[in-house]
Amino acid sequence: MNLRKLILLVVIAALIASFFIFDLGQYLDLKNLKTQQEAFSEQVSANPWFIGGAYFFLYVLVTALSLPGAALMTLLGGALFGLFGGTLLVSFASTLGATLAMLISRFMLRDWVQAKFSKRLMGINQGVEREGASYLFALRLVPVFPFVLINLAMGLTKLPVRTFWWVSQLGMLPGTLVYVNAGRELGQLNSLAAAFFKVVVASTV
């Protein structure tokens, strides 16, 4: 492993470890978000640009590091910034974070995986080269398929970064809209499963 990969690995490991050591996941709990919603809304009213920027940065960080909590942050985006503002922030933050996660996977793992499983991956790479955009778009439209796995898996292929970006932006938009809209009713949601059910129902209508 070269020095650049080692440094990146140490930084990523430190960030992920900090998330769990300091139990930061407690702040991405539905019950906590509902309790703090009014206080958050007051902060948005007082400092909309600063809070919006902080939210965007945190969303990118969570998705880039493949940490749990993106779905709850999407709901929070709807609750705090409304349908238009929440969708705008989440759409670009989620796409940027997903692209960074894909690039981390590609930089850290692709050479090793391709060298070790080159014959097995040959067909996959050829399929991605032929139908990469449509294949990725189909995966993005299926809400039951974990986006974290899509990001990491695509990093192991030769899919161009620009293709990954625009397809992800478009493919994740319908689910983003439904989740953000559900977030506008954050106070009435009893569980993340209820929001997920809304997304699944909306995607099948």
C-alpha positions in Angstrom: 0.0 0.0 0.0 1.5 3.3 -1.0 1.7 6.4 1.3 -1.3 8.2 -0.2 -3.6 5.2 0.3 -2.3 4.7 3.8 -2.9 8.3 4.8 -6.4 8.2 3.3 -7.1 4.9 5.1 -6.0 6.4 8.5 -8.1 9.5 8.0 -11.2 7.5 7.0 -10.7 5.1 9.9 -10.3 7.9 12.4 -13.5 9.6 11.2 -15.5 6.4 11.3 -14.1 5.5 14.7 -15.0 8.9 16.0 -18.5 8.5 14.9 -19.0 5.4 16.9 -16.7 6.2 19.9 -18.5 9.5 20.6 -21.8 7.9 19.8 -22.7 10.6 17.2 -25.3 8.3 15.8 -27.6 9.3 18.7 -28.1 12.7 17.0 -29.4 10.9 13.9 -32.1 9.1 15.8 -35.7 9.8 14.8 -36.9 10.4 18.3 -34.1 12.9 19.0 -34.7 14.7 15.7 -38.4 15.1 16.5 -37.6 16.4 19.9 -35.1 18.9 18.5 -37.1 19.9 15.4 -38.4 23.2 16.9 -34.9 24.2 18.0 -33.4 23.3 14.7 -36.2 25.3 12.9 -35.4 28.4 15.0 -31.7 28.1 14.0 -32.7 27.8 10.3 -34.8 31.0 10.6 -32.0 32.9 12.3 -29.1 31.6 10.2 -30.5 30.0 7.0 -27.3 30.1 4.9 -25.0 28.9 7.7 -27.3 26.1 8.8 -28.0 25.1 5.2 -24.2 24.9 4.5 -23.5 23.0 7.7 -26.3 20.5 6.9 -25.0 20.1 3.3 -21.4 19.4 4.7 -22.6 16.9 7.2 -24.8 15.1 4.7 -21.8 14.8 2.3 -19.6 13.5 5.1 -22.2 10.9 6.2 -22.7 9.6 2.7 -19.0 9.7 1.7 -18.0 7.6 4.7 -21.0 5.3 4.2 -22.2 6.0 7.7 -25.7 5.2 8.9 -28.1 8.2 9.0 -28.6 9.5 5.4 -32.3 8.6 5.4 -32.9 10.4 8.6 -30.9 13.4 7.4 -33.1 13.5 4.3 -36.2 13.5 6.5 -34.7 16.3 8.5 -34.0 18.3 5.3 -37.7 18.2 4.5 -38.6 19.3 8.0 -36.2 22.2 8.1 -36.0 23.4 4.5 -39.3 22.5 2.9 -39.9 20.5 -0.2 -37.9 22.7 -2.6 -35.0 23.7 -0.4 -34.7 20.2 1.2 -34.8 18.5 -2.2 -32.1 20.9 -3.6 -29.8 20.4 -0.7 -30.3 16.6 -0.4 -30.0 16.0 -4.1 -26.6 17.6 -4.5 -25.3 16.6 -1.2 -26.2 12.9 -1.7 -24.8 12.9 -5.2 -21.5 14.5 -4.1 -21.3 12.1 -1.1 -22.1 9.1 -3.2 -19.5 10.1 -5.8 -16.8 10.6 -3.1 -17.7 7.1 -1.6 -17.3 5.6 -5.1 -14.0 7.4 -5.6 -12.7 6.2 -2.2 -13.7 2.6 -3.1 -12.0 3.0 -6.5 -8.8 4.5 -5.1 -8.5 2.1 -2.2 -9.8 -1.2 -3.6 -10.2 -1.4 -7.4 -6.6 -2.3 -8.4 -6.5 -5.1 -5.8 -9.9 -6.5 -6.7 -9.3 -6.2 -10.4 -6.0 -8.0 -10.1 -7.3 -10.8 -7.9 -10.6 -11.3 -9.7 -9.8 -10.0 -13.2 -11.4 -13.0 -15.0 -14.6 -12.9 -12.9 -14.9 -9.2 -13.3 -14.3 -9.1 -17.0 -17.9 -9.7 -17.9 -19.1 -7.2 -15.3 -16.7 -4.5 -16.7 -17.9 -5.2 -20.2 -21.5 -4.9 -19.1 -20.8 -1.6 -17.4 -19.1 -0.3 -20.5 -22.1 -1.2 -22.6 -25.0 -0.4 -20.3 -23.4 1.3 -17.3 -25.7 4.3 -17.3 -28.9 2.4 -17.7 -27.9 -0.3 -15.2 -26.9 2.3 -12.6 -30.1 4.3 -13.2 -32.2 1.1 -12.7 -30.4 0.4 -9.4 -30.9 4.0 -8.2 -34.7 3.8 -8.8 -35.1 0.7 -6.6 -35.4 2.0 -3.0 -34.9 -1.5 -1.5 -31.4 -1.7 -2.8 -28.9 -0.1 -0.4 -27.3 2.9 -2.1 -24.1 2.4 0.1 -23.5 -0.9 -1.7 -24.1 0.7 -5.1 -21.6 3.4 -4.4 -18.9 1.0 -3.3 -19.6 -1.6 -6.0 -19.5 1.0 -8.8 -16.1 2.1 -7.6 -14.7 -1.3 -8.5 -15.8 -1.0 -12.1 -14.6 1.3 -14.9 -17.7 3.4 -15.0 -16.7 7.1 -15.7 -17.1 9.4 -12.7 -19.1 11.9 -14.8 -21.5 9.2 -15.8 -21.8 8.0 -12.1 -22.6 11.6 -11.1 -25.3 12.6 -13.5 -27.0 9.1 -13.4 -27.0 9.2 -9.6 -28.4 12.7 -9.6 -31.3 11.8 -11.8 -31.8 8.3 -10.4 -32.0 9.3 -6.8 -34.2 12.3 -7.4 -37.6 10.5 -7.2 -36.7 8.8 -3.9 -35.3 12.1 -2.5 -38.5 13.9 -3.3 -40.6 11.4 -1.5 -38.3 11.2 1.6 -38.1 15.0 1.8 -41.8 15.3 1.5 -42.3 12.7 4.2 -39.9 14.8 6.3 -42.3 17.7 6.2 -44.5 15.5 8.4 -41.6 14.6 10.7 -43.6 15.1 13.8 -46.2 12.5 12.7 -43.7 9.8 11.8 -43.4 7.1 14.4 -40.5 5.2 12.7 -38.1 5.2 9.8 -40.0 2.2 8.5 -43.0 4.4 8.1 -41.1 6.9 5.9 -39.5 4.0 4.0 -43.0 2.6 3.4 -44.0 6.0 1.9 -41.1 5.8 -0.5 -41.9 2.2 -1.6 -45.5 3.0 -2.1 -44.8 6.2 -4.1 -42.3 4.3 -6.3 -44.8 1.7 -7.2 -47.7 4.1 -8.0 
